[in-house]
């Protein structure tokens, strides 16, 4: 889930929506409605724990943009 959460900014998808769809695709013969509901609750709790805590020290987009502007202008 951590990897999906990190990749959602790069590939422009929503991790929660993707995992919800996968969970809903499981047949009721394998997971009951109540079981799916419980797993969805756990999913939301875990995703809330992984909120982005600001920029990484390795985030260089702003530096690259400044360098491009410097070269162009």
NORMOHU-V737064 format. One record per residue. N is the residue number from 1. RES is the residue in three letters. PSI is psi in radians with two decimals (none if undefined). OMEGA is omega in whole degrees, -180 to 180 (* if undefined). Layout:
# NORMOHU-V737064
n = {N;N}
res = {RES;RES}
psi = {PSI;PSI}
omega = {OMEGA;OMEGA}
This chain:
# NORMOHU-V737064
n = {1;2;3;4;5;6;7;8;9;10;11;12;13;14;15;16;17;18;19;20;21;22;23;24;25;26;27;28;29;30;31;32;33;34;35;36;37;38;39;40;41;42;43;44;45;46;47;48;49;50;51;52;53;54;55;56;57;58;59;60;61;62;63;64;65;66;67;68;69;70;71;72;73}
res = {UNK;UNK;UNK;UNK;UNK;UNK;UNK;UNK;UNK;UNK;UNK;UNK;UNK;UNK;UNK;UNK;UNK;UNK;UNK;UNK;UNK;UNK;UNK;UNK;UNK;UNK;UNK;UNK;UNK;UNK;UNK;UNK;UNK;UNK;UNK;UNK;UNK;UNK;UNK;UNK;UNK;UNK;UNK;UNK;UNK;UNK;UNK;UNK;UNK;UNK;UNK;UNK;UNK;UNK;UNK;UNK;UNK;UNK;UNK;UNK;UNK;UNK;UNK;UNK;UNK;UNK;UNK;UNK;UNK;UNK;UNK;UNK;UNK}
psi = {-0.60;-0.74;-0.77;-0.76;-0.70;-0.60;-0.28;-0.51;-0.55;-0.78;0.08;1.04;2.89;2.06;-0.78;-0.79;-0.72;-0.83;-0.60;-0.77;-0.73;-0.71;-0.72;-0.41;-0.25;2.24;2.63;-0.34;-0.36;-0.85;2.23;2.91;-0.77;-0.64;-0.74;-0.71;-0.75;-0.73;-0.60;-0.67;-0.79;-0.70;-0.86;-0.75;-0.78;-0.68;-0.62;-0.53;-0.41;0.50;2.56;2.24;0.99;-2.92;2.59;2.68;-0.26;0.06;1.93;0.15;-0.75;-0.69;-0.72;-0.75;-0.74;-0.69;-0.73;-0.76;-0.65;-0.76;-0.71;-0.62;none}
omega = {178;-180;178;-179;179;-178;-176;177;-178;-174;173;172;180;-177;-178;179;180;-179;176;-180;179;180;180;-179;179;-178;179;177;179;177;179;179;-180;178;177;179;180;179;177;177;178;178;180;179;-180;178;177;178;-175;-179;-179;-177;178;-176;175;177;-180;-180;-173;-177;-179;178;179;179;179;180;179;179;179;-180;-179;-171;*}
